[in-house]
Amino acid sequence: MAPNEFGGSSIQRDPLKPALRFITRSEEGEWSDTHGSASKIKLMIRSLLLSLISTGICAAAPVQFDFGGNTPVEPFSRERGSGFEIGALPNKSDGFITADAPFLFSVVLPEGNYDVAVTLGDPKGTSDTTIKAESRRLMLESIVTSQGQQVTKRFTVNVHRPDITGGGHVKLKDREKDYLHWDDKLTIEFNGPRPCVSRFEITPAPEVPTVFLLGDSTVTDQAYEPWNSWGQMFTRFFKPGVAVANFAESGESLRSSLGAFRVAKVLSMLKQGDYVFVQFGHNDMKDKREDALAQYEKNLTELVKNVRAKGATPVLVTSVERKAGVTQNTLAGYPETVKRVAAVEKTLLIDLHATSQTLYAGLGGNLNAAFQDGTHHNNFGSYQIAKCVVEGIRKEVPALAKFIADDVKPFDPAKPDDPAAFKVPASPMKDPAKPDGN
């Protein structure tokens, strides 16, 4: 397929930015356009329009898009509140849309959890569709339909924004302001050898349990290929009816996440029945203050208590090891400190530090196939690490384990998958620049 106005099938970081124009709020509380110097009055009008669009879409829930029927294939428009952007502009066929490259559809929505039901398949041919959401969160993997078959699949997705209920907002780093998981839309990516989409429906799901993630670059939703983290593969392993809200960010420590109000944002959103998975250590260990480890332990203990006070369940996760940590610990005393807090506070614990070492040993000569550098994983590596976390849930968090998808088999980290058999397709958003943290 020839490149289109969204940049074709492969988007580099600089060309992507114009396609991600949105409004953000500065620390002083003023609204500003991330690309342009429009007047304050114009920005206020745009902000009001955005609010009206969001309210209208929410009020009309469930939102339906029937591409086999009357829904047009059009670029994203603020006035309409939906449309295609970033990837290919798909072709409309007899009862479905498809393209020779990934295509992304966005719809303006308020913050919250949503159930998505999507009908896939070609009434006259075969299809193979993988679906990601927001910043490359894997939701549905390789849904294959035979000739003439159409199937409806469901998943639950979280949409969030920087503003904190009651006042304040997450202090986003400059690079985050372009990320799909912080904007005012739900973006769904249709990918795979032959993605065929007939229709989908989006329904608010405010009552479903949410699994919140706090952590660093090994956990976050990495916005660009070839980088990937276990938090954005984690979503693939759950049934509909539970949402994953990833508030991890590259370069973050527990101390900095507290200072940027990422923790405050999560606490503001918690309800009874939710979970908070916490994995810090990679960047915390760089703190050279004499009391750094003691302060880390104190902050982690307080976080556990604050999560419980909201009626939610904290789950502590020891840090995933670096590539150099196959047979040795590169994370100083931080994994042991997490274990100590878990023991003292009687908190659920997933020892990802240990299971990742087992995984790396099992990979043997294929270890490099899991990493993009000495710390950060690629798609295959993060998929394997996510499997380790899910296996930890199966053993240590039985109440959440009931939401593990039916097709997810038990996983032995000592016997990882063959990298050559890994088929999750890359997304069109690319940037070779290394994420923060190591």
N, C-alpha and C positions, 0 to 999 in steps of 0.2 A: 504494500500500500504506500502511495506517495505521501510525503509529509503533509500535514494539514496545518491549520492555523494554531493548533495547540502544540505543534512542535514535532509531530510524527510519533514514531514508536519508541524513540529513545530521547529522553529529556535530560540535558545537563543542568547544573544548578542555576547558572545565571539566566538562561532562557526561561527557567521555571518561574522565577520570581514575578514577572508581570502577570502570570496566570493565577497568582495567589494574592492578588490585591485585596486587602481587607482592612478593617478599622481596628486599631488597638488603643489602649488607654495608657497614658504615661503615668509614672509614679505620682505626679502632681495632680492626676485626675482629669487632665485634658485629653480629649479625643484627637487622634492624629492619624493621617493616612500614611501607611507604610511606603507608598510609592506615589509621591506627588506633594504639592504644596497648596492644596485647596484651602480656601478660607475657612475660618472656624464656623461661620454660618452654614457653609455648604456641608461641612462635616457633620454638623448637628442635624441637618436635614437628612443626610445619609444614615446617620445613626437612628433617627426616628423611623425612617423607611425600613431599615433593617429590623427594628423592633416590631413594626406592624406586619412585615412579612412573616417573621417568626411566629407571632401570635396567630396570624391567619392560618398558617400551616398546622400549628398545634391544634387549633380549634376544629380543623377539618379532618382530624385523625379518624380512622387510619388514612394515610396518604397512599394513593395508588398510582402507579405508572404502568400503563398497558401498551408496551411497544409492539405487541401483536395486533393492537387495535388503533386507537386514535391518538396516543401520545406521540408527538413529533420528535424527531431526532434533531435537536438544536443545541448550539453552544450555551454554556451557562449564562444566565442573565439575572441580575439583581432584581429587576422588576418582576420577573416570573418566579424567582426564588429557587430555580433548579436548572439543570442542564448538564451537558458534557463538557469536561475540561481536562487539560494536561495530556492525555493520551490520544489515541486515534478517535476520529469521529466515525461511529459505526454505520454500517449500511443496513437499511431496513429491508427485510425480505418478507417472505410469505409466513407471517405469524411470529416473527422474532427479529432480533437484531444481532449482527455479528461483525467481526473485523479481523483482519490479518495481524493485528497488534493489540496490546492491552488498551482498554478504554475505561475511563473513569467518569462516574456520574455523581453529581453533588446536589444536595438539597438543603436549604437553610432550615435549621431546626433549633429549638431551645435546648439547653443543657438537660441531660437525662439519659435514661436507658430506653432502648427501643428494640422490639422484636421485628425482625425482617423476614418476610416470606418471599422467596424468589422462585419463579418457574423457569426452568432451564430445558433446552432441547430444541431440536429441529424437527418439525412435523414430517419432513421428507428425507432427513439425513441423520448423521451421527454428530455428537458434540462431546467436548471435554472442557469443562469450565472450572477454574479455580477463582475463588472470591477472597479479596482482602478488603479491609475497611480502614478509613482514616490513614495513618502513616504505616501502611503495609502490614497491618495486623491480619494474620492468616485466619480466615473464618471457615471457609469450606475448601477442601482439598480435592482436586481432580474428580469432579462429579461427571461421570461418563454416562451418556445416554445412547442407546442403540437407535438404529434407523426408525424414525417415526415416533420415538418415545419422548415424552416430556415428563419431568418430575418437579415437584415442589419441595424445596429444602428451606429450613429455618435456622436462624441464628439470632443471638441477642448481642447488641453492641452498645457501648457507652460513648456519649458525646459530652465533652466538657469544655469549659471556658475559664479564663484566668480569674474572673471576679469571684469574690468570696461573699456568701450570704451574710449580711450583717455589717459589711464594709470591708474595704481593702481588696487586694488582689495579689495573685502570685507574681513575683518579680521575674518575669521571663528574661532570659538572655536574648541578645539581639537576634541570634540565629533562630531561636524558637519561634519568633514572630511570623516566620514563613511556614511553619509546620502545619500540616493538615489536622493534626490532633489538638491544635489550640484555636482553630478558626471557628466560625459561626455556622459550620455546615457539617452534615454527615456526608462523607465521600466514600463511595463504593467502587472498588476496582474489579473489573472483569478481565480475567487473564486465562491463559492456557492455550493448548494447541488449536482449539476451535471453540471459543466461548460463544454460546448461543443463549440469548436472554429473551424470554417472551414477556414477562411482567414481574413486578415486585410490589410489595405492600409494606409500609412502615407503620408500626403501631406503638404508641408510648407504653412502656412497661415499668412504671414507677415502683412496683412492689417486689420485683425480682431481687434476689440477693446480689450484691456487688462484691467482687474481689478486687480490692485496691492494691496497687503495687507501688512501693516506695523504694528507690534505689539509685543506682548509677548507670553508666553506659552499658553495662552487661545486662541490664534489665529493661531499659527504656525502649520506646518505639523509635528505632532509628529511622530517620526520614528518607535516607538515601541508600541505594545500592552502592557498593557491595556489602555494606555493614549491616549487621542484624543482631538482635538480642533476644534472650529467651522469653521476655515478656510479650513480644509481638508474635511469637509462635505458639505461646501458651494458650491463646484463645481458640486455636483449632481443636483442642482436646476436650472441649466441653459441649454438652448438649445445650439446646436452647433453654432459656429459663434462668440463666446466670450470666451476669455481665462482668467483664474485666475492665477496670479503669486504671490505666497506667500513668502514674504521676512521677515515675523515675526520670532522671535526666543525666546526660553525659557530664562527667566532671563533678558530680555532686557527692558530698559527704552527708552524714546525718546532721552535722552542725550547720552546713550551708543550706540544706533543705529546710531546716527550721528557720533560718534567717530569711530565706526567700518565700516563706509562707506556703511551701508545698505541703508540709505536714498540716498546717492550719487549714488549708483547703480541703484535704482529705477528712480531717476531723469534723469540719463543718458539714460534710455530706453524709456522714455515717448514720446508719439506722440499725436497729436490732436485726441480727441475722447476717450482717455483712462481715467480711474478712479483710484484714490488712496484712499483706505479706511485706516484710521488711528485710532488705538485703543491702547492707552497707559494709564498707571495709577497705575497698580498693583505694579510695581517695582519702579516707579518714586516716590511714596509716602514714600519709605524707605530712600530717600535722606534727611539727617538731616541738610543740609546747610540752613541758614536763608532765602536765596533768592530762595530756590528750587522751590516753586510753581510759583513764578514770572518768573523764568528762563524757566520753563516748558511752561508757557503761551506765553512767547516770542518766544521760539523755535517752538511751534505749529503754531503761527501766521506766522512766516517766512516760515514754511513748506507749509502752505496753499498758500502763495504768490508765492513760487517757483514752485509749481505744476501748478498753473494757468498760470505762465509765459511760461510753456511748452505746453499750449493749452489743458491741461488735467483738469479733474474735481476732486477736493478734496471732500471727504465725511468723516466727523468726526464722530466717534463712541464712545459714552461713555462706560467706562469699564464694562464688564459683572461682576455681583456681585459674591462674594464668598458664600459658603454654609451658613455661619453665617449671611448673609445679607438679609435674607427673609424680615425682618421688620425693619432693621436698615442699615445705610450706613457704610460699612467698608473701604471705599476708600477716607476718609477725604474730602478735597475740590476739588479733581480732576475731578469728573463728572461735577460739576458746572463750573469749569474753562473751560472745553471743550465746554459747552453750551455757555459760555460768548464769547469765541473766535468765535464760529459759528455765534452768533448774531452780533458781531461787524464786522466780515468779510463777513457776509451774505453768509455763507457756508452751504451746505447741512449737515444735522445732523440726525443720527439714535441714539435714546436714548436707547441703549441696557441695560444700567444700570437699567432703570425703567422696561423695558419689561422682563428682567431676574428675577427681583423681583416678577413680576406678575406670571411668569412661575413657580418659586419655590413655591409660595403660592398655585398655581394650582396643583402642584405635591403632596402637602400634605404629607401623610405618605409614598409616593414613592420618596421623595426628595433624599434619599441616593442612589437610583437606578440611579441617574444622575451623581454622583460624584465618583471619584477615591480617592480623599482626600478632604481637606477643600477648595481647590481652583480649582483643575484640574478635568475636566470632563472625563467620559468614552465615548464609542461610542454612547450610547443612549443619554447621556446628551448633547454632542456636536451637535448631530443631531437636538435636540430640540432648542439649541441656534442658530444654523444656520437657522432654520426656523424663529426664531425671527428676525434675520438680513434680511432675504429675505422679510419678511412682512414689515420691515422698508423700504426696497427698493421699494416695491409695493406702499407704501404711500408717500415716500419722494423723490424718484429718478426715476421719470416716464420714462426718456429716457433710463435708464438701465432696467427698469421693463419689457420692451418689449422682453427682452432676457430670462425671466423666463420660464422654461419648461412648456409645455402645461398640464402636469399631476400634476403640483403643485397647490394645492388648497389653498385658503386663510386660514391663521392659527391664531387662538386665543390663545395667551400665557396662558390665564386663564384656557384653556381646553387642556392641553398637551396630547400627545399620551400615550397609555398604555405601560409601559415598557415591559410587558410580550409579547406584540405583535411585538416588535422590532426584526427584523431578519437579519440585516446587518451582514455578517459573519466576524469573526476576521481574521486578516492577520497572516501569519506564523512568522513574526518578533516580538520577545517578549523581554522585559526587565522590571522587576518590579521596577527598580531604579526610584525614583521620579525626574521629570524634574526640572530644575532650576526655581526659582520664587515661590511666594506664594501670 
